[in-house]
């Protein structure tokens, strides 16, 4: 996929959108109060370097509102929020790729309900109870070393990957990587959703990975570094947004999305019920889901816009043109809680560990 952005055209589009494009129909009272609050505190699992253009644009639009941004992995985001909330403090905005953990927090009563000024350009599945909001549309796929993996071996489907690892077990011994579902919240979310989407196929694939001695990590960056160096050859269920950004700069990185089904993750955002800067949090949420904010997400943050009126390769419309019905968005809602039931979670991890490390 070509993710080279025509930045001059985008700059003109942003200029045309202007302040009213970002805050269209936003409550004037919220904006005025947000300026008084003067700050918004965000806990996020999105790399700060990648999201920096978005934060700069927000502060340029609202110079009176300073962003305090804390970048952690998805499990740390959840644990820190829980511990601080118990002590009577919390972030204003929670934003994480671990969709299931975000939905659990919303389900447990930690979110403030808020009705967006304009939700017409968002998919129905992306908003739950006016408390949890999907902000991106990011595919999950294979990442591989283009120098060391033959083009003919790049899997096109999940079943292809299983066959590849079975047929060429020696080549891929110790060379396959994926998220560690015990240490990575987003990794658990991807693997468990994979198991729900394709129960038999997922466990066959997991078994094949286990027989190669799969290497598990909690960081997308770590996996891509090891794939680029050749320490690993191929990664499974990796975030396509990060991978495509790396591939645009690193000729050794290749990215492929399976044509049988491609899971799509959306970074879930909610406003904390205990927010100390609730108006600023509302302004930030509105900005992220505005046409202006989504244009920056697609153009400069390369995270894939979820609004249907933002066009280009790194958008929902761009992905639909490429993969069509193969796209399987993970719906924001109570279905994400299935494997967060303690007994079901432990059973999933027990089964995972049994196939990951066969005796």
PyMOL commands that set and color helices and strands:
alter all, ss='L'
color gray80, all
select helices_A, chain A and resi 7-23+28-37+48-61+74-86+99-107+124-126+151-153+158-167+169-172+185-197+199-211+220-229+240-249+278-288+291-299+316-326+334-340+342-356
alter helices_A, ss='H'
color red, helices_A
select strands_A, chain A and resi 39-44+66-71+93-96+127-128+132-134+138-145+176-179+215-217+234-239+253-256+262-265+268-271+327-329
alter strands_A, ss='S'
color yellow, strands_A
deselect
rebuild
show_as cartoon
